Amino acid sequence: MFEVGCWVLEVSVPKAVCASTPHPPHSTTLAREILPRGNHAAGVSGRNNSNISRREFLRTTATAAVGLAALGSQAAAPAPRESAGLIDTNVSLGRWPFRRLPLDETPKLVAKLRRHGVTQAWAGSFEAAFGTDLATANARLVEECRKHGRGLLVPFGSVNLAAGDWEMEFNRCVEKHRMRGLRLFPNYHGYKLDDPAFKKLLSLCAGKKLAVQIAADLEDERTQPASAAVPHVDAKPLPALLKRFPTARVMLLNWQRSVPATLVSQLAAAGVGFDIATLENVGGVAELIGKISPERVMFGSHAPFFYFESALLKLKESALSETQAASVRELNARRWLA
């Protein structure tokens, strides 16, 4: 057993090789990852925050096995350098209504984000998705960000475009709360993106340089409670709408299960941004960047509903250049709110 960064490796070698080594290992496991107590998500890095990726982990393990046979040891390659900043474009405050989440108290979520080097996090509200009093939900969101996340949390308020007074709440978000962006929940609020109210909102936000996030999903439809099941958000109207409002800043969150691959390129060409929270394939971030402009991809974890470390590993395991990694981690998000 030996350590590579935060990884603890146990390497098994064939008996023929064991016989030729002075101290053969006795484990039957090729490699295992030791996680800190309480962390269960794929991508938790171990006892401390390491830059080693899954690919490097597997590659280093194989190299170590060969080294044990030939030399008895093998040095691990240095971890790649990362940019200093990390902006999480997709966190939520408050209680998920159907079960408790490990980090559903703002101080705990903030501590987790700071521990992983997050320098800014765009925060929406679960209460705004499921509640009807958005004025109170938005005010509570602002207070939570001020009280527990000053300098870190950026509140993204919500308006319900199916409500007759949504423009009043929009003005309150902009003028009273000085918000820099909005987070919309069309499927939970019961409207579609071809609704005239959404077109009017885009016009208002473009004029005020306000970012618009659309939560395509909050939860996998296969695990939704029957009493609160909602459809995916249909993003097909967006490309045509954004031709009319080319300066609008629109971003899709939690989108992979609801946006077909053929539509992703059209949305990106229209200027839509994407977070990485629901990407599932190994190397998914690099794959997405290969299909669309790197400037359209931003780090987002969907914490605390998802484990934060899962998104972090998705970024680390992808073969990105330093320039690409810096763009996804921080620079694209900063440009989005500039």
The 8 nearest C-alpha neighbors of each residue, nearest first, counted from 0:
[[1, 9, 8, 10, 7, 2, 24, 26],
 [0, 2, 8, 7, 9, 3, 6, 10],
 [1, 3, 7, 6, 8, 4, 5, 0],
 [4, 2, 6, 5, 75, 7, 1, 8],
 [3, 5, 6, 2, 49, 51, 7, 50],
 [4, 6, 45, 46, 3, 47, 49, 7],
 [7, 5, 3, 2, 4, 32, 8, 45],
 [8, 6, 2, 1, 32, 33, 3, 5],
 [9, 7, 30, 0, 1, 31, 2, 6],
 [8, 10, 0, 30, 29, 28, 26, 31],
 [9, 11, 29, 30, 64, 8, 28, 12],
 [12, 10, 29, 27, 26, 28, 24, 9],
 [11, 13, 16, 17, 14, 10, 64, 24],
 [14, 12, 16, 15, 17, 11, 18, 68],
 [15, 13, 17, 16, 18, 12, 19, 23],
 [16, 14, 18, 13, 17, 19, 12, 20],
 [15, 17, 19, 13, 14, 18, 68, 12],
 [18, 16, 14, 23, 20, 19, 15, 13],
 [17, 19, 15, 16, 20, 14, 23, 21],
 [20, 18, 16, 17, 21, 15, 68, 23],
 [19, 21, 17, 18, 22, 23, 16, 68],
 [20, 22, 23, 19, 18, 17, 71, 24],
 [23, 21, 20, 24, 17, 71, 18, 19],
 [24, 22, 17, 20, 21, 25, 18, 12],
 [25, 23, 26, 11, 22, 10, 0, 17],
 [24, 26, 23, 27, 11, 10, 9, 28],
 [27, 25, 28, 24, 11, 9, 10, 29],
 [28, 26, 11, 29, 25, 10, 9, 12],
 [29, 27, 26, 30, 11, 9, 10, 31],
 [28, 30, 10, 11, 9, 27, 31, 8],
 [31, 29, 9, 8, 28, 10, 32, 60],
 [30, 32, 8, 33, 9, 7, 29, 28],
 [31, 33, 6, 7, 34, 30, 8, 45],
 [32, 34, 45, 7, 31, 6, 35, 46],
 [35, 33, 45, 32, 36, 43, 38, 46],
 [34, 36, 45, 46, 38, 37, 33, 43],
 [37, 35, 38, 34, 39, 33, 46, 45],
 [36, 38, 35, 39, 34, 101, 40, 43],
 [39, 37, 36, 35, 40, 34, 43, 306],
 [40, 38, 37, 41, 43, 34, 306, 36],
 [41, 39, 306, 309, 42, 38, 43, 308],
 [42, 40, 309, 43, 39, 308, 312, 306],
 [41, 43, 312, 309, 308, 44, 40, 311],
 [44, 42, 308, 41, 45, 40, 34, 38],
 [43, 45, 42, 48, 49, 5, 47, 34],
 [46, 44, 34, 5, 47, 35, 33, 43],
 [47, 45, 5, 35, 34, 44, 48, 33],
 [46, 48, 45, 5, 49, 44, 4, 35],
 [47, 49, 44, 50, 115, 45, 46, 5],
 [50, 48, 51, 5, 47, 44, 4, 78],
 [49, 51, 78, 52, 79, 48, 315, 80],
 [50, 52, 78, 49, 55, 56, 53, 4],
 [53, 51, 316, 55, 315, 54, 56, 50],
 [52, 54, 56, 316, 55, 57, 51, 315],
 [55, 53, 57, 56, 52, 58, 316, 317],
 [54, 56, 58, 52, 53, 57, 59, 51],
 [55, 57, 53, 59, 54, 58, 52, 60],
 [58, 56, 60, 54, 59, 55, 53, 61],
 [57, 59, 55, 61, 60, 56, 54, 62],
 [58, 60, 62, 56, 57, 61, 55, 63],
 [61, 59, 57, 63, 62, 58, 56, 64],
 [62, 60, 64, 58, 63, 59, 57, 65],
 [63, 61, 59, 65, 60, 64, 66, 58],
 [62, 64, 66, 60, 73, 61, 65, 59],
 [65, 63, 67, 61, 66, 62, 10, 60],
 [66, 64, 68, 62, 63, 67, 69, 61],
 [65, 67, 63, 72, 69, 70, 73, 68],
 [71, 68, 66, 72, 64, 65, 70, 69],
 [67, 69, 65, 66, 16, 71, 70, 64],
 [70, 68, 66, 67, 71, 65, 72, 20],
 [69, 71, 66, 67, 72, 68, 73, 65],
 [67, 70, 72, 66, 69, 68, 20, 73],
 [73, 71, 66, 67, 70, 63, 74, 69],
 [72, 74, 66, 63, 75, 62, 71, 67],
 [75, 73, 76, 72, 63, 3, 59, 62],
 [76, 74, 59, 3, 77, 73, 63, 4],
 [75, 77, 78, 74, 59, 55, 3, 79],
 [78, 76, 75, 79, 51, 4, 50, 80],
 [77, 79, 51, 50, 76, 80, 49, 52],
 [80, 78, 50, 81, 77, 51, 321, 52],
 [79, 81, 78, 82, 321, 50, 77, 83],
 [82, 80, 83, 79, 321, 325, 324, 50],
 [81, 83, 325, 84, 80, 324, 328, 85],
 [82, 84, 81, 85, 116, 325, 329, 118],
 [85, 83, 82, 329, 118, 86, 117, 328],
 [84, 86, 117, 328, 329, 118, 116, 87],
 [87, 85, 119, 329, 120, 117, 118, 328],
 [86, 88, 120, 299, 298, 89, 121, 119],
 [87, 89, 299, 121, 120, 86, 298, 90],
 [88, 90, 299, 301, 87, 300, 121, 122],
 [91, 89, 302, 122, 301, 121, 123, 300],
 [92, 90, 123, 122, 124, 125, 302, 303],
 [93, 91, 124, 123, 125, 105, 122, 103],
 [94, 92, 125, 103, 124, 126, 95, 104],
 [95, 93, 103, 96, 125, 99, 92, 126],
 [94, 96, 97, 98, 125, 99, 93, 100],
 [97, 95, 94, 98, 99, 129, 125, 126],
 [98, 96, 95, 99, 224, 94, 223, 100],
 [99, 97, 96, 95, 100, 94, 101, 103],
 [98, 100, 95, 101, 94, 103, 97, 96],
 [99, 101, 103, 102, 98, 303, 304, 95],
 [100, 102, 103, 99, 303, 104, 107, 304],
 [103, 101, 108, 104, 303, 107, 100, 105],
 [104, 102, 100, 94, 93, 101, 105, 303],
 [105, 103, 102, 107, 106, 108, 93, 92],
 [104, 106, 108, 107, 109, 103, 92, 147],
 [107, 105, 109, 108, 104, 147, 110, 148],
 [108, 106, 110, 109, 105, 102, 104, 111],
 [107, 109, 102, 105, 111, 110, 106, 112],
 [108, 110, 106, 112, 111, 107, 105, 113],
 [109, 111, 107, 113, 108, 112, 114, 106],
 [112, 110, 114, 108, 109, 113, 107, 115],
 [113, 111, 109, 117, 115, 114, 110, 108],
 [114, 112, 116, 110, 117, 115, 111, 109],
 [113, 115, 111, 112, 116, 110, 117, 109],
 [116, 114, 112, 113, 117, 111, 48, 308],
 [115, 117, 113, 114, 118, 85, 112, 84],
 [118, 116, 85, 112, 113, 119, 115, 86],
 [117, 119, 85, 84, 86, 151, 116, 120],
 [118, 120, 151, 86, 117, 152, 87, 121],
 [121, 119, 87, 152, 86, 88, 151, 153],
 [122, 120, 153, 88, 89, 152, 154, 90],
 [123, 121, 90, 154, 91, 155, 153, 120],
 [122, 124, 91, 155, 156, 154, 92, 182],
 [123, 125, 92, 91, 126, 127, 93, 140],
 [126, 124, 128, 127, 93, 95, 91, 92],
 [125, 127, 124, 130, 129, 128, 136, 93],
 [126, 128, 124, 125, 130, 136, 133, 129],
 [129, 127, 125, 126, 184, 130, 187, 124],
 [128, 130, 126, 127, 125, 187, 131, 188],
 [131, 129, 126, 127, 132, 128, 133, 136],
 [130, 132, 133, 129, 127, 128, 126, 159],
 [133, 131, 134, 135, 130, 136, 127, 126],
 [132, 134, 136, 135, 127, 131, 137, 158],
 [133, 135, 137, 136, 132, 138, 168, 171],
 [134, 136, 138, 133, 137, 132, 139, 140],
 [135, 137, 133, 139, 134, 138, 127, 126],
 [138, 136, 140, 134, 156, 139, 135, 133],
 [139, 137, 135, 141, 140, 136, 134, 142],
 [138, 140, 142, 136, 137, 141, 135, 143],
 [141, 139, 137, 143, 138, 142, 136, 144],
 [140, 142, 144, 138, 139, 143, 154, 145],
 [141, 143, 145, 139, 144, 140, 146, 138],
 [144, 142, 146, 140, 145, 141, 147, 139],
 [143, 145, 148, 141, 152, 142, 147, 146],
 [146, 144, 149, 142, 143, 148, 147, 141],
 [147, 145, 143, 144, 142, 148, 149, 141],
 [146, 148, 144, 143, 106, 145, 149, 105],
 [149, 147, 144, 152, 151, 145, 150, 146],
 [148, 150, 145, 151, 144, 147, 152, 146],
 [149, 151, 148, 152, 119, 153, 118, 145],
 [150, 152, 119, 148, 149, 120, 118, 153],
 [153, 151, 120, 148, 144, 121, 119, 122],
 [152, 154, 121, 122, 120, 155, 151, 144],
 [155, 153, 122, 141, 121, 156, 123, 152],
 [156, 154, 181, 123, 180, 122, 182, 178],
 [157, 155, 181, 137, 182, 154, 123, 172],
 [158, 156, 182, 181, 183, 127, 159, 155],
 [157, 159, 165, 160, 169, 168, 183, 133],
 [158, 160, 161, 162, 165, 188, 157, 183],
 [159, 161, 162, 165, 196, 158, 197, 190],
 [160, 162, 159, 190, 163, 188, 189, 165],
 [163, 161, 160, 159, 164, 165, 158, 188],
 [162, 164, 165, 161, 160, 166, 159, 167],
 [165, 163, 167, 166, 162, 168, 160, 159],
 [164, 166, 168, 167, 162, 160, 158, 163],
 [167, 165, 169, 168, 164, 170, 163, 158],
 [168, 166, 170, 165, 169, 164, 171, 172],
 [167, 169, 171, 165, 166, 170, 172, 158],
 [168, 170, 166, 172, 167, 171, 165, 158],
 [171, 169, 173, 167, 168, 172, 174, 166],
 [170, 172, 168, 175, 174, 169, 173, 167],
 [173, 171, 176, 169, 170, 178, 175, 174],
 [174, 172, 177, 170, 178, 171, 176, 175],
 [173, 175, 171, 177, 170, 172, 176, 178],
 [176, 174, 171, 177, 172, 173, 170, 178],
 [175, 177, 172, 178, 173, 174, 171, 141],
 [178, 176, 173, 174, 175, 172, 179, 171],
 [179, 177, 173, 176, 180, 172, 155, 154],
 [178, 180, 209, 210, 177, 155, 336, 181],
 [179, 181, 210, 155, 209, 178, 211, 182],
 [180, 182, 155, 156, 211, 157, 212, 210],
 [181, 183, 212, 157, 155, 213, 156, 211],
 [182, 184, 213, 157, 185, 212, 214, 181],
 [183, 185, 187, 214, 186, 128, 188, 213],
 [186, 184, 188, 190, 187, 189, 183, 191],
 [185, 187, 189, 188, 184, 232, 229, 230],
 [188, 186, 184, 185, 189, 128, 229, 129],
 [189, 187, 185, 186, 184, 159, 190, 161],
 [188, 190, 186, 187, 185, 161, 191, 184],
 [191, 189, 185, 161, 188, 186, 194, 192],
 [192, 190, 193, 194, 185, 189, 233, 232],
 [191, 193, 194, 197, 236, 190, 234, 233],
 [192, 194, 191, 236, 195, 197, 198, 237],
 [193, 195, 196, 192, 197, 191, 190, 198],
 [196, 194, 198, 197, 193, 199, 192, 200],
 [197, 195, 199, 194, 198, 160, 200, 161],
 [198, 196, 200, 199, 195, 194, 192, 201],
 [197, 199, 195, 201, 196, 200, 202, 194],
 [200, 198, 196, 202, 197, 201, 203, 195],
 [199, 201, 197, 203, 202, 198, 204, 196],
 [202, 200, 204, 198, 199, 203, 205, 197],
 [201, 203, 199, 205, 200, 204, 206, 198],
 [204, 202, 200, 206, 201, 205, 199, 207],
 [203, 205, 209, 207, 201, 206, 202, 208],
 [206, 204, 247, 208, 202, 207, 203, 246],
 [205, 207, 203, 204, 208, 202, 209, 247],
 [206, 208, 204, 209, 205, 203, 173, 202],
 [209, 207, 205, 206, 204, 210, 247, 248],
 [208, 210, 204, 180, 207, 179, 205, 211],
 [209, 211, 180, 248, 249, 181, 179, 208],
 [212, 210, 249, 181, 180, 248, 182, 250],
 [211, 213, 182, 250, 249, 251, 181, 183],
 [214, 212, 183, 251, 182, 215, 252, 250],
 [213, 215, 252, 216, 184, 251, 183, 253],
 [214, 216, 232, 254, 253, 252, 213, 231],
 [217, 215, 214, 253, 218, 231, 254, 232],
 [216, 218, 214, 253, 219, 215, 304, 301],
 [217, 219, 216, 220, 223, 222, 221, 304],
 [218, 220, 221, 222, 223, 217, 216, 256],
 [219, 221, 223, 222, 218, 228, 229, 230],
 [220, 222, 219, 223, 218, 224, 228, 225],
 [223, 221, 220, 219, 224, 218, 225, 228],
 [222, 224, 220, 228, 221, 225, 218, 227],
 [225, 223, 227, 226, 228, 222, 97, 221],
 [226, 224, 228, 227, 223, 222, 229, 220],
 [225, 227, 224, 228, 223, 229, 97, 222],
 [226, 228, 224, 225, 229, 223, 187, 129],
 [229, 227, 225, 223, 224, 226, 230, 220],
 [228, 230, 186, 227, 187, 231, 220, 223],
 [231, 229, 186, 232, 228, 220, 216, 187],
 [232, 230, 257, 216, 233, 215, 186, 229],
 [231, 233, 215, 186, 234, 230, 257, 185],
 [232, 234, 235, 231, 192, 257, 191, 258],
 [235, 233, 236, 237, 232, 258, 192, 215],
 [234, 236, 237, 233, 238, 262, 192, 266],
 [237, 235, 234, 193, 238, 239, 192, 240],
 [236, 238, 240, 235, 239, 234, 241, 266],
 [239, 237, 241, 269, 240, 266, 236, 242],
 [238, 240, 242, 241, 237, 236, 243, 269],
 [241, 239, 237, 242, 243, 238, 236, 244],
 [240, 242, 244, 243, 245, 238, 239, 237],
 [241, 243, 239, 240, 245, 244, 238, 269],
 [242, 244, 241, 240, 245, 239, 202, 246],
 [245, 243, 241, 242, 246, 247, 240, 202],
 [244, 246, 241, 242, 247, 243, 270, 269],
 [247, 245, 244, 205, 248, 208, 241, 206],
 [248, 246, 205, 245, 244, 249, 201, 204],
 [249, 247, 210, 211, 246, 250, 335, 205],
 [250, 248, 211, 271, 212, 247, 210, 272],
 [249, 251, 272, 212, 271, 273, 213, 211],
 [250, 252, 213, 273, 212, 214, 254, 272],
 [251, 253, 214, 254, 274, 215, 213, 273],
 [254, 252, 277, 216, 215, 276, 255, 214],
 [253, 255, 215, 252, 257, 256, 258, 251],
 [254, 256, 257, 258, 277, 253, 278, 259],
 [257, 255, 254, 258, 259, 253, 277, 219],
 [256, 258, 254, 231, 255, 259, 232, 215],
 [257, 259, 255, 254, 256, 260, 262, 263],
 [260, 258, 262, 261, 257, 263, 255, 256],
 [259, 261, 263, 262, 258, 264, 255, 265],
 [260, 262, 259, 263, 264, 265, 258, 266],
 [261, 263, 265, 260, 259, 264, 266, 258],
 [264, 262, 266, 260, 265, 261, 267, 259],
 [265, 263, 267, 266, 262, 291, 268, 261],
 [266, 264, 268, 262, 267, 263, 269, 238],
 [265, 267, 269, 263, 271, 268, 264, 238],
 [266, 268, 271, 270, 264, 269, 265, 263],
 [269, 267, 265, 270, 266, 264, 271, 291],
 [268, 270, 266, 267, 238, 271, 241, 265],
 [271, 269, 267, 268, 266, 272, 249, 295],
 [270, 272, 267, 249, 250, 266, 269, 295],
 [271, 273, 250, 295, 296, 251, 249, 270],
 [274, 272, 296, 251, 250, 295, 297, 252],
 [273, 275, 297, 299, 298, 252, 296, 276],
 [274, 276, 278, 299, 277, 298, 297, 273],
 [277, 275, 300, 299, 310, 278, 301, 274],
 [276, 278, 253, 275, 255, 279, 254, 256],
 [279, 277, 275, 276, 283, 280, 255, 284],
 [278, 280, 277, 283, 281, 313, 255, 276],
 [281, 279, 283, 282, 278, 284, 286, 313],
 [280, 282, 283, 279, 316, 317, 313, 284],
 [283, 281, 317, 285, 284, 280, 316, 286],
 [282, 284, 280, 286, 281, 285, 278, 287],
 [283, 285, 287, 286, 282, 317, 288, 314],
 [284, 286, 288, 317, 287, 283, 282, 289],
 [285, 287, 283, 289, 284, 288, 282, 290],
 [288, 286, 284, 290, 289, 285, 283, 291],
 [289, 287, 293, 285, 291, 290, 286, 292],
 [288, 290, 286, 287, 291, 285, 292, 293],
 [289, 291, 287, 288, 286, 264, 292, 263],
 [292, 290, 288, 289, 264, 287, 267, 293],
 [291, 293, 294, 295, 288, 290, 267, 289],
 [294, 292, 288, 295, 296, 291, 323, 326],
 [293, 295, 292, 296, 331, 326, 327, 297],
 [296, 294, 272, 293, 292, 273, 267, 297],
 [297, 295, 273, 293, 294, 327, 274, 272],
 [298, 296, 327, 274, 273, 331, 332, 299],
 [297, 299, 328, 274, 87, 327, 275, 88],
 [300, 298, 89, 88, 87, 274, 276, 275],
 [299, 301, 276, 310, 302, 307, 89, 87],
 [302, 300, 89, 90, 305, 276, 304, 299],
 [303, 301, 304, 305, 90, 300, 307, 306],
 [302, 304, 305, 102, 306, 301, 103, 100],
 [305, 303, 302, 301, 100, 306, 95, 91],
 [306, 304, 302, 303, 301, 307, 300, 309],
 [307, 305, 308, 309, 40, 302, 303, 304],
 [306, 308, 309, 300, 302, 310, 305, 311],
 [309, 307, 311, 43, 42, 306, 310, 312],
 [308, 310, 42, 41, 312, 307, 311, 306],
 [311, 309, 313, 300, 312, 308, 307, 276],
 [310, 312, 308, 314, 309, 313, 315, 307],
 [311, 313, 42, 315, 314, 309, 310, 316],
 [314, 312, 310, 311, 316, 315, 309, 317],
 [313, 315, 312, 311, 316, 317, 284, 310],
 [314, 316, 312, 52, 317, 313, 311, 50],
 [315, 317, 52, 53, 313, 314, 312, 54],
 [318, 316, 282, 285, 315, 314, 319, 284],
 [317, 319, 285, 316, 320, 282, 315, 284],
 [320, 318, 323, 324, 317, 285, 321, 322],
 [319, 321, 323, 322, 324, 318, 325, 317],
 [320, 322, 324, 323, 325, 319, 81, 80],
 [321, 323, 325, 320, 324, 326, 319, 327],
 [322, 324, 326, 320, 325, 321, 319, 327],
 [325, 323, 321, 327, 326, 322, 319, 328],
 [326, 324, 328, 322, 82, 323, 327, 329],
 [325, 327, 330, 323, 331, 324, 328, 329],
 [328, 326, 297, 324, 325, 298, 329, 296],
 [329, 327, 85, 325, 298, 326, 324, 86],
 [328, 330, 85, 86, 332, 326, 327, 84],
 [329, 331, 326, 333, 332, 325, 334, 327],
 [332, 330, 334, 326, 333, 294, 329, 327],
 [333, 331, 335, 334, 330, 329, 297, 336],
 [332, 334, 330, 335, 331, 336, 337, 329],
 [333, 335, 337, 331, 332, 336, 330, 329],
 [334, 336, 332, 333, 337, 331, 248, 210],
 [335, 337, 334, 333, 332, 210, 179, 209],
 [336, 334, 335, 333, 208, 332, 179, 209]]
